[in-house]
């Protein structure tokens, strides 16, 4: 595959890609696949005038990065990250206070994909990731997100602390998730602009990011293991914010 191209794999991800109207260079379909959701994919592809090529399963297996292509791979231009201002503008256009999730060192693409999927479902306006020490959007992230990547604004920044300060200057309160937090996640009032930091799978938030948060919040634990998967922690907080705003 050329460097200036990405792959979108799996039926749900490709369906959402086709529905989003984004550019597709070519669509590869496994020979003989003509049932179930493949029928919908072919219909959408023809409507969008996408080039379709039928190939053997062996070729798809060689192309696949996820090793679970489900008989369909789309070749697309590289993923386009947005600016932080695009996220703020999106919330403003919806006449909503921004809800932004800031991921501090999430290196597992499956976790990133899961967070994007839940964020899209729960009304989060955007996600911010650092350029270093972080998973980037690739075919695994796309597939794990079930195509939610096509609808979620994701900004990739050089310096998380500078970005956090930029958000603070725009009246956004920053909440860091930490097991030593002063209060439980559901004791906070999430009205106004909200930025939530989710730390890395193994080490949590970096020291400077942690010190830069306005509030540290924790999720109650009753088991023998004292930490949750990053995508689960993010989902719990996302739905608390959504619940509070729906009840406001």
N, C-alpha and C positions, 0 to 999 in steps of 0.2 A: 504493500500500500504506500502511496506517496505521502510525504510528510505533511503536505497541506490538505490532507483529507482525514476525516474521522469515520468510524463505523458505528452504526446504530443497529443493534442485534435484538432479535426476539419479536414476537408478534405484537404484544401490547405496546412496546416502545415504538415500533414502526408505525402502528396505527395512529398513535398520538402525534408522531412526527408528521405523518401525512395530513392529519386534521389541522395541525398548527400552520400549515401553508409555508413552512420554511423550505429553503432550497435543498434539493436532493440531486446529486450527480447521477446516480444509477441505483437501481433496485435489483438485487439478486434473489431469485426465487428457486427453491429446490425443484428439480424436475419431478413431475408426477404429483406435486402437492396442489390439490384443487378442492380441499374441503375445509370446513370450519372457518376460522378467522382469516385464512389465506384468501378466501373468496372476497372478503371485505377489503383486504389489502390491495388486491388486484383492481377492484372497482375504484377505490380511492386514487390509486396510482394512475389509472387511465384518465380519471377526471382531472388530475393535476398535471397530465401530460409528462409523467415521469418515464424515463427509459427503463424498460423491464428486460432482464436477461435471465433465461432459465439455465441453470447449471446443475451439474451432478453434486450430490451430497459431499463427495470428497473435496471438491473445490471450496465449498462453504466451510467445511471442517478446517481446511488449511487457512482460510481467511480469518476465521473466528478468533476473537480475543477473549470472549467469555466462555467458550467451549459449550455454549448452550444457545445456539442461534435459532432453533425451532423452525429451520427451513427458510429463514428470511434474513437478509442483511442489506441495509441501506448504506450507500457511500455518500457522505455529506461533507460540505466545507467545514473547516475547524470550528469548534464551539466558540461563540462570541460572548465573552464576559462583558458585563455592563459596568458603568461607573457607579459609585456610591450615590451620587446625585440623581441618577436614573431611578434608584430605589425610592429615594425621598420624593421625587416628582411623581412616581407611580402612586404612592400613598396619598399625596396631595390631590391628584386627579380623582381619586376614589373618595375624596373628602373624609379620609380616615387618618387617625394618628398612626405614625409608622410603627410596625413591628418587624424588627430585624434580628436575625440570629447570626452571631459571630462565632465562627468555628476556629478554635485555637489549637491547631495541630492535629486535626482528624486525618489520619494517614490511611485508614482502611477505606477503599472505595465503596465497599458494601455499606458501611456506616454512613458515608456521605450520601449515597443514593437513597438510603432509608430516611435520612433527615430531610432531604429534598422532597421526597414523596409526602411525608407527614406535613411538612411546611406548606406545600401546595394545597393540601386538603384542609388545613386549619387556618388559612387566610393570612399567613405570613407574607409580608411584602417583598422580602429579599433576604439573601444569605451573603455573608462576607467571609471569604477565606484568604489566608495569606499565600503569597507566591512560593514561599519556602516552607518545608516541614508540613506539607499538607497534600492530601489527594487532590488531583485535579479532575475535571469532568472528562471521563472517557467512556468507552463502550460498557464497561462494568457498572459504572455509576448510572449511566443512562438506563440500563436494563433493570438494575435494582430499584430505580425510582419509578419503574413502570411507565416511563415516558413523561413524568412530571418535570424533568429537566427542560422540556420544550416550553413550559409555562412559567418557570421560576426565574426571577432575576437574580443572578449570581455575580458578585463583584470580587475580583482578585486583586489584592492590594499588597504593596511593598512592606508596609509597617502597620501592624494591628493597633499599636498604642496611639500612633498619630491619627489613625482612622477613628478610634474610640474618642479621642479628644475632639475631632471634627464633628462627630455626632453629638457630643455633649454641648458643644457651642450652638447646636441647633435644637436645644431643649429636649434631648433624648436621654433618659435615665438608663444607666448601664447596670444590669444585674448579672452577677457571676454565679454559676452553679458550683458549689463547693461543699464537701461533707462537713466542713467546719463553719458553715454559714451561720450567721446570727439568728436567722429566722427561717421557718419553713416556707417553701415555695408558694403555698396557698394562703399564707398570712399577709402577703404583699398586695398592694393595690397597683394594678397595671394600667391605670388610666394615663393618658398622655402618650408621648413618644417612648417606645421601649426598645432597648437593645439587650439581648440575652447572650452571654458568653457560655459556650459549651467547651470544656477542656478536652484534651486528648485522651485516648483510651487508657493509656498507661500512667500518665503523669499529671493529668488535670490541667488547669490553667498555668501558664508561665507566671513567674513571680511578678513581673512588671504589669502584666495584664490584670492579675488578681488585685494588685494595689491600686489599679486605675479604675476598678469598679466602684460604683456608688453604693451598691448593696451586694452582700453575699447571701445566697439562698441555698437551702438544702432540701433534699427529698428524704422523708423518714424511711428508715431501714429496720427490719425486724428479723432478718435472716442471719445466717452465719457469714455470708459474703457482704462486704460493706461498700460495694460500689455497683452501679448499674452500667450496662452498655450505653455508650454516648448517644446513640440514636433513640434509645428508650427514654433516657433523661430528657432529651430535647423534646420528645413527643409529649411527655407528662406536662412540661411547662407550657408548651404551645397550646395544649387544650385547656389549661387553666386560664391562660390569657384570653382565649376565644370564649370560654364560658363567662368570664367576667364582663367582656364587652357585649356579649349577647344579652346579659342580664342588666346592663347599665341603663 
